[in-house]
Amino acid sequence: MRIDFHTHTFPEAIAARTITKLEKSARTASYANGTADGLRASMERAGIDFSVILPVATRPGQAETINRVAIETNDHHRETGLISFGGIHPDNTDYRQILRSLAKNGIWGIKLHPVYQQTDFDDIRYMRIIDCACENGLVVVTHAGYDISFPGGSQAVPEHILAVLDTVKPDKLVLAHMGGWRCWDEVEQHLAGAPVWLDTSFTVTPIRPAADTCRTPEECRTLSPEQFCRTIRRHGADRVLFGSDSPWSDQKEAIELLMESEFTPEENAAILGDNAKKLLDLP
């Protein structure tokens, strides 16, 4: 079974407009159109069985709609292959009620994005949410590291993550982008081997500049294949999850790059789906 643990979609009515806006802010071209149908077409080309959709609540009032859609999406996940996590904002004062409701309705987890939500990851509001999520058996996925759309935004760098691990000790925390986008030296030194999962999203696939955008080689730099493999070896392939960050990376290319790395067939199978299947407790 192949599972992409890190993807994004948008409502069909606003997908084209949203993709255009994000391409402009990130100066990065998309590989899919951002709709559920576009993701499913990409999955078919890549041979992916399930994709986990990670919605982000940029305002507290968005959580209710995001979570209603997530429940509706998951009602059909066996037919569509689409699994949606829930969304929550650090300013949702009713976070306990939200998280209990998500767990009751069979949602597997939540997505946090400290940069988009403009809140340090070790803020007490996040710590309370993560602690409550753990109490309810929910997986917590967080953006980690810098963000291509917000140069200099440092709300989720390794020092914040280490503070949360020390204080909350979450048992199902997934750090996107190999533990910290463009913080990979610090991740390798301080987070490799920590009791967290890492996802591989938007790390080794090339950054494709948006139309009419110039990028220097440094701006297009991603995690080197050597450091990618070294960090996974230090962390343990049994706690690494394949992720593409579709539509911002091509799922098929991301799989091919992983398969071309130095991992054994057993390690590849674990990263590409076995670990995610176990974490999500899928049949």
N, C-alpha and C positions, 0 to 999 in steps of 0.2 A: 504493500500500500504506500502510495506517495501522497504526502500532505504538505501543502504550502502554508506555513504558520503565520505569514505576514502579508496580507493583501488589503487593498482598499477599493471600495466602490462608492458611487454616489447615486442619488435618485435620478432616474432617467431624465426627468424634466429639467434638471440643472447640471447634469454631468458634463455636457460640452462646455458650458460657461465656467464651471468649477475647474475643469482641466486646463482651460485657457488661462485662467487666473493663476493657478498654481505653477504652470509652465513659466509664466512671466516672472513670478516672485522667485522661483528656484533657478530660472534660466536653464531649465532642463526639460528635454522632450519626453513625452510619455510614450509607452509602447502599446498601450491599449486605450480604449475610449472611456474607461472609468465606469462603465455600466456593468450590471450583473451578467448580461448576455455577453459582453466583451470579455469578462473574466472567464466565463465558461468556455468560450471559444479558445482562449489562450490555454486553459487547462487541457482541453482536448488535444491541442497541438503538442503539449508538453507531456502528456500521459499522467496527469495529476488527478488523483481520486477526490481529494477534498482540499478546499482553500478556506482558511480562516480569515474572515473579514474583520478588520479592527477599526471601528468608528471612533472619532474623536469629538468630544463635546467641548466646543470652544467657549460656550456660555452655559451657565447652570440650567437655564430653561430648555436646552436642547436634549437633556438626558431622557426625558419622558418619551419624546418621539423616537429617538435613537433606539431606545430599549423596546419599544413596541414593535418597531420594524425588525429588530434582532429576533424577537420571539417568533414573529411571522416567518422570517427567513428560516429559522431552525426547525419549524414545523415541517419543512419540505427538504431538509438537508440530505436525506437518503436519496431522493430523486435528483436533486440539483448538484450535490457535492459542495454546496455553500454552507459554511458554518459561521455564524456571526457572534462575536463577543458583544458585551454591553458597553455603554459609555457612562461616564460619571465625571463631574467637575469638582475640583477641590472646594468650591463655594456651595456645593449642594449640602445644606445643613441637615437634610433628611437622608444622609448617606446610608445610615443603618437600614432604614426602610427600603431604600433603593436596592441595596445589596441583597437583603433577605428576599425581596421580590424576584430578583434575577435568579438566585439559587432555586427558589421555589418553582420558577418557570423553566428550569432546565438549561439556563444559560451557563456555558462553561467558564466564562471569565470576563474580565474587563480590560479596557485599554486606557492607559494614562499617557499624557503627552505634556511633560513639564514645560517644554519650550512654547508650544502653541497655547498652553494654559497659563503661561507666565508665572509659574510657581516653582520654587526650588523643590527638588524631589525629596529632600529631607525636612520639608515643612511639616509641622505637626498635623495639618489637615490631610496631607497624603499619608502620613504614618497611621492616622486613625482609619482612613479608608483601607489601607493595605492590611492592617490588623483585623478589621472587620471582614474583609474579603477572605482572609485565611480562616476565620471562624466559620464562614459559610461554605468553605471548600472550593472557592473560586480561584482560578488561575489569574494572575495579574501580569499583564504585558505592559511594559513601559518603553517609550522612546528613550534611548540612552545615547549620550554624547551630544555633539553639536547638531545643528540642522541646516541643511543646504539653503533653506529659505530665510533663515534668520542668522546671518553671520555674527558670531560673537555671543550668541545666546547660550549661556553655560549653566542652565538650570538642572542638568542631568548628567554631570560629569562624574567620574568614578568616586571622588570624595563624598559627593552626596549619596551615592549608592552605598558606599561602605558604611556611612552613618546609619542608613536605614537597616542594613543587614545586622549591624551591631545592636540596634535598639529594638526592632520589631521581630527580626528573625523569621521572615516569611518563608513558607515551605513550597510555594508554587510561584516564584517570581521569575519572569522571563525578561531578559535585557535584550532589546532589539539592537540590530546593527553590530553584532559581535561584541556587545557589552558597552559600546560607546563610540559613535561615529566620529572618526578623526581623533579619537582619544586612544588609539589602539596600543600605543606603547604603554600607557598607564594601565590599560586593561590587562595586557599581558603580564605586567609586573604585579598588579594588586588584586585583580579580580579572577584571573585564571585559576580554577580550582575551588572557587568560592561556591557555596550552596545555592546556586542559581542556574537557570538555563540561559543559553545564549542563542539568539537566532541569527541567521546568516544574511539577512536582508540588506540590500543596497551596499554591499561591501566589496565584492570582487567583480561584479558586472560593471562594464564601462559606463561612465556618465555620458549621455548623449546630449549635447547642447541644443537648446531650443532654437527654432528658426530665428535668423537675424541676431544671433547671440555669439559673441566671441568668448572663448574660455582658454586660459593658459593651460599648459600641461599640468601645472600644480593644482589648478582649480578642478581639473578632471581626475585627479589622483584618487584612487581607491586603495583598499587594503591589498598589499602585495600577496601573491600566492604563497610565498615563503612564510610570511608572518601569519597569514590565515591558517595554514597547516600547523605551524608551530604553536599557535595559541590554542587550537583545538586539541592538539596532543597534550598540552599542559592542563587544559581544562577537563578533558575527557570527552570522547565522542558520544558517550551515552547521555550527555547533558547538553547536546547541541541540536537545534531544530532548523530544518531547512526553511528559509523564507526568501521571497523574491522582492517584496515591496511593490508588486504589481499595482498600478500600471507604470511605475517608475523604473522597473527592470523587466526584462523579458523572461518569463518563467522557463521556457525551453532552454535559453542560453544559460540561465543561472544553474539549471540542473547539469547541463553539459560541462560547465566550468568546475562544478563540484566533482563530477565523475572523472574529470581529467586530473584531479589532484592525487596525492599520494596515498589516499586512504584505502584500506582493504574493502573488499565487497561487503563484509559484515559491518564495517564502520559506515560505509555509504548507505546501506540499508537502514541503519539506525538513524542517521541524520535525515535521510529523505522521508522517513515516515514512522519507523518503529517507535522512536522516542515520543513523537507527538501522539501516536495512537495510545501509548501507555499513559501519558500525561492527561489526555482527554478521556481516558477510559472508554475508548471506542471498541465496539465488538469486532 
